[in-house]
Protein backbone atom coordinates (compact mmCIF):
# COMPACT_ATOMS: atom_id res chain seq x y z
CA UNK A 1 0.00 0.00 0.00
CA UNK A 2 1.60 3.28 -1.08
CA UNK A 3 1.46 6.34 1.07
CA UNK A 4 -0.24 9.40 -0.28
CA UNK A 5 1.76 12.57 0.06
CA UNK A 6 0.66 14.70 2.95
CA UNK A 7 -0.99 17.90 1.73
CA UNK A 8 0.99 20.91 2.81
CA UNK A 9 -0.75 23.99 4.09
CA UNK A 10 -0.15 27.16 2.09
CA UNK A 11 3.02 28.82 3.30
CA UNK A 12 2.24 32.30 2.00
CA UNK A 13 -0.90 34.34 1.70
CA UNK A 14 -2.18 34.75 -1.86
CA UNK A 15 -2.91 38.40 -1.21
CA UNK A 16 -1.32 40.63 -3.88
CA UNK A 17 1.88 42.35 -2.75
CA UNK A 18 2.99 44.08 -5.93
CA UNK A 19 1.69 47.00 -7.89
CA UNK A 20 2.00 46.91 -11.67
CA UNK A 21 3.55 50.20 -12.85
CA UNK A 22 1.79 52.46 -15.34
CA UNK A 23 1.91 51.49 -19.01
CA UNK A 24 4.37 54.33 -19.81
CA UNK A 25 6.96 53.08 -17.33
CA UNK A 26 6.86 49.46 -18.51
CA UNK A 27 9.52 48.03 -20.76
CA UNK A 28 8.71 46.39 -24.11
CA UNK A 29 8.64 42.86 -22.68
CA UNK A 30 6.12 43.81 -19.97
CA UNK A 31 3.97 45.72 -22.49
CA UNK A 32 3.69 42.53 -24.56
CA UNK A 33 1.83 40.78 -21.70
CA UNK A 34 -1.82 40.92 -20.71
CA UNK A 35 -2.80 42.36 -17.31
CA UNK A 36 -2.85 39.02 -15.44
CA UNK A 37 0.56 38.06 -16.85
CA UNK A 38 1.94 41.45 -15.78
CA UNK A 39 0.57 40.93 -12.27
CA UNK A 40 2.15 37.48 -12.16
CA UNK A 41 5.58 38.82 -13.21
CA UNK A 42 5.46 41.60 -10.62
CA UNK A 43 4.22 39.24 -7.87
CA UNK A 44 7.05 36.82 -8.63
CA UNK A 45 9.59 39.67 -8.67
CA UNK A 46 8.64 41.20 -5.29
CA UNK A 47 7.00 38.30 -3.47
CA UNK A 48 8.54 36.03 -0.84
CA UNK A 49 11.10 33.38 -1.72
CA UNK A 50 10.78 29.71 -0.83
CA UNK A 51 8.43 26.76 -1.00
CA UNK A 52 5.05 27.85 -2.36
CA UNK A 53 6.26 31.19 -3.75
CA UNK A 54 5.38 30.34 -7.36
CA UNK A 55 1.92 29.17 -6.37
CA UNK A 56 1.42 32.35 -4.35
CA UNK A 57 2.44 34.51 -7.32
CA UNK A 58 0.00 32.66 -9.60
CA UNK A 59 -2.89 33.03 -7.18
CA UNK A 60 -2.09 36.67 -6.36
CA UNK A 61 -2.19 37.43 -10.08
CA UNK A 62 -5.69 35.94 -10.28
CA UNK A 63 -4.93 32.52 -11.80
CA UNK A 64 -6.59 29.33 -10.60
CA UNK A 65 -3.57 27.21 -9.69
CA UNK A 66 -3.00 23.93 -11.48
CA UNK A 67 0.31 22.24 -12.27
CA UNK A 68 -0.47 22.37 -16.00
CA UNK A 69 -1.31 26.08 -15.90
CA UNK A 70 1.82 26.84 -13.91
CA UNK A 71 3.97 24.95 -16.40
CA UNK A 72 2.42 26.79 -19.35
CA UNK A 73 2.98 30.14 -17.72
CA UNK A 74 6.59 29.44 -16.76
CA UNK A 75 7.39 28.10 -20.24
CA UNK A 76 5.94 31.14 -22.01
CA UNK A 77 8.84 33.00 -23.70
CA UNK A 78 7.07 36.35 -23.24
CA UNK A 79 6.83 35.72 -19.48
CA UNK A 80 10.51 34.73 -19.40
CA UNK A 81 11.47 37.93 -21.27
CA UNK A 82 9.40 40.06 -18.88
CA UNK A 83 10.95 38.37 -15.82
CA UNK A 84 14.40 39.08 -17.26
CA UNK A 85 13.46 42.71 -17.93
CA UNK A 86 12.03 43.31 -14.43
CA UNK A 87 14.90 41.42 -12.78
CA UNK A 88 17.47 43.51 -14.65
CA UNK A 89 15.86 46.74 -13.47
CA UNK A 90 15.83 45.52 -9.88
CA UNK A 91 19.49 44.47 -10.07
CA UNK A 92 20.54 47.86 -11.41
CA UNK A 93 18.67 49.56 -8.55
CA UNK A 94 20.08 47.17 -5.93
CA UNK A 95 23.59 47.87 -7.20
CA UNK A 96 23.52 51.25 -5.44
CA UNK A 97 22.72 49.54 -2.14
CA UNK A 98 25.66 47.22 -2.73
CA UNK A 99 27.97 50.15 -3.50
CA UNK A 100 26.89 51.93 -0.32
CA UNK A 101 27.49 48.76 1.73
CA UNK A 102 30.95 48.19 0.23
CA UNK A 103 31.86 51.83 0.98
CA UNK A 104 30.77 51.41 4.61
CA UNK A 105 32.93 48.28 4.95
CA UNK A 106 35.90 50.00 3.27
CA UNK A 107 35.64 52.92 5.73
CA UNK A 108 35.45 50.70 8.83
CA UNK A 109 39.03 49.94 9.98
CA UNK A 110 37.75 47.26 12.37
CA UNK A 111 35.83 45.29 9.74
CA UNK A 112 37.57 42.03 8.83
CA UNK A 113 36.84 42.55 5.09
CA UNK A 114 38.00 46.17 4.88
CA UNK A 115 40.92 45.33 2.57
CA UNK A 116 38.68 43.32 0.22
CA UNK A 117 36.18 46.17 0.08
CA UNK A 118 38.94 48.69 -0.63
CA UNK A 119 40.35 46.51 -3.41
CA UNK A 120 36.88 46.08 -4.91
CA UNK A 121 36.33 49.84 -4.95
CA UNK A 122 39.76 50.46 -6.48
CA UNK A 123 39.14 47.81 -9.12
CA UNK A 124 35.77 49.21 -10.17
CA UNK A 125 36.93 52.81 -9.87
CA UNK A 126 39.52 52.53 -12.62
CA UNK A 127 42.50 51.54 -10.47
CA UNK A 128 42.45 47.86 -11.32
CA UNK A 129 45.55 45.74 -10.91
CA UNK A 130 47.35 45.58 -14.21
CA UNK A 131 49.54 42.81 -15.46
CA UNK A 132 51.75 42.73 -18.52
CA UNK A 133 52.19 39.56 -20.56
CA UNK A 134 54.67 39.01 -23.38
CA UNK A 135 54.01 36.19 -25.77
CA UNK A 136 56.56 35.14 -28.39
CA UNK A 137 55.29 33.01 -31.23
CA UNK A 138 57.73 31.33 -33.60
CA UNK A 139 56.55 29.56 -36.71
CA UNK A 140 58.72 26.92 -38.32
CA UNK A 141 57.34 25.76 -41.61
CA UNK A 142 58.39 22.36 -42.74
CA UNK A 143 57.39 20.97 -46.10
CA UNK A 144 57.11 17.22 -46.26
CA UNK A 145 56.56 15.63 -49.66
CA UNK A 146 55.98 11.93 -50.01
CA UNK A 147 57.19 10.71 -53.40
CA UNK A 148 54.98 7.75 -54.24
CA UNK A 149 55.27 5.80 -57.51
CA UNK A 150 52.21 7.64 -58.81
CA UNK A 151 53.74 11.05 -58.03
CA UNK A 152 57.10 10.05 -59.60
CA UNK A 153 55.29 8.94 -62.78
CA UNK A 154 53.45 12.30 -62.89
CA UNK A 155 56.79 14.15 -62.48
CA UNK A 156 58.28 12.17 -65.37
CA UNK A 157 55.30 12.93 -67.65
CA UNK A 158 55.35 16.66 -66.89
CA UNK A 159 59.15 16.83 -67.27
CA UNK A 160 58.94 15.29 -70.77
CA UNK A 161 56.21 17.77 -71.78
CA UNK A 162 58.36 20.65 -70.52
CA UNK A 163 61.41 19.39 -72.38
CA UNK A 164 63.35 18.52 -69.23
CA UNK A 165 65.31 15.38 -68.42
CA UNK A 166 62.78 13.16 -66.54
CA UNK A 167 65.52 11.11 -64.83
CA UNK A 168 67.08 14.23 -63.25
CA UNK A 169 63.69 15.52 -62.11
CA UNK A 170 62.78 12.18 -60.49
CA UNK A 171 66.17 11.98 -58.71
CA UNK A 172 65.66 15.52 -57.35
CA UNK A 173 62.24 14.50 -56.01
CA UNK A 174 63.70 11.47 -54.22
CA UNK A 175 66.31 13.48 -52.24
CA UNK A 176 65.64 13.23 -48.52
CA UNK A 177 65.72 16.55 -46.74
CA UNK A 178 67.47 16.59 -43.32
CA UNK A 179 65.15 17.35 -40.38
N, C-alpha and C positions, 0 to 999 in steps of 0.2 A: 504494500500500500504506500503510495508516494505522498509526501507531505505537500500540502498547498502552501505557497508562500504567504507569510503573514502580511496582511495589508498594513501599510504604514500610514500613520496619520499625516495630514499635510504639515509640512515644516514651516511654510511661509503663508502669510495671508495673501489672497489673490487680489487684494485692493490695489488699484493703480497707484504707482509711486512717481511715475514720470509724466512730464508735460511735453507734448509734441510741439516743437517750435513753429512759428508762423511759416507759411509757404515761402516767403521771400528769403528767410534765413536758412532754408534747407539746401543741401547740396543736390546735385543731379541724381545721385543714386536714391536718395530719400524721396525726391519728387516723383520718381518712377513707380513708387509703391502706392497702394490704396491706403485709406486711413487706418484700417485695422493692422495692416502690415507695418505701417509707421509706428503705431502704438507698441506693437510687439518689439520692434527694433529698439525703441527707446526704453521699454521696460527691461529688456535684456541688458541694455547698456548701463542702466543706473540701479537695477535691482540687486538683491542680495546674491551672494555666491554660495554654492553648495548644493547638496542633495535637494531636489525639488525646485531649483531655481528656474529651470526651463519651463516646467509645468506652470509655475507661478506667472512667468512672463506671458505664456500663451493665454492663461485665464484672465489676467489683468488686461490684456489687449481685447478681450471679448470673445475669444475662440472657445468652443467646446473642446475639451482636451480628449484626444484619442492618440494612440501611438502612431497610427497611419497619418493623421493630420500633422502631428509634430514632425514626422519624417519628411513629409512633403514641404512643410514650411522651411525646415532647416536646409533642405536640398535645393531650394529655389535660388538660382544664381542672383536674382535681383535682391533678395534678402541678404545674401552673402556680401554683395557689393555695398549695400547700405550699412551693414554691420561694420565693414571695413572703413567706410567713410566716417561714421560716427566714432568708431574707436580711434581713428587717426586724429580727429579733432580733440578728443579727450586726452590723448597722449601728448599732443602739442601743448595743451593747457596745463597738464600735470607736470610738464617739463620745468615750468617756472617754480613750482613747489620743490622739485628736486634740486634745482639750482640754489634756491634759498637754503635748503637743508644742508647742502654740501658747503655753502659759504659759512653757515653757523659752525659746522664741524671744523672747517679750516681755521676759524678764528678762535677756537677753544683749545688752548695749549694743554689742557688736561685730558682731552679726548684721545682715546687710544688710536683712532684712525685719522688724526690730524694730518699726518704726512701724506697719506693716501688721498685725502680730500684736496690738499694743496697741489699735489701732482696732477690730480684730475682737472683742477681749475687751470693750472698752467697749460696742460695739454690742450684743453678746449679753447683756451684764450689765445692761442697762436704761439705758445712757447713750448711746443712739443719737443721731445727728445729727438734729435736727428742722428742718423747714422749714415756713414758713407761706405758704399760697397764698390769695389773695383773687380770687374770680371774681364778676364782675358780669354778670347776665343781664338784658337788656332785651327785652321782647316788644312788638312793634308789630303790632297786628291791623289788617288791611286787608280790607275786604269789597268784593269785586268781583262785580257782578251784570251779566250779559249779557242785555240785553232783546231777545230774538228776537221775530219776529212771533207765534210761538205763545204766548210768555209774555205779550206785550202783549194778545193776544186773551183770554187767561185772566184778566188783570187787569180788562179791560173787563167780562167776564161776572160776575166776583165783585163788582165795584163796583156794577153794576146791581142784583144781588141784595141788596146791603147798603144800597141807596138812596142811593148816592153818585154824583157826576157822573163818568162813565167817562172823559170827555175830560181832566178835571183829573188824574185818577189816572194815566192813560197819560203825560201830559206830565211828571208828577213822576218817573215811572219812567225817562224818557228823559234826565233831567238828568245830565250828566257830572260826576263828582266830581273835583276837582283832586287830583293825586298828591303 
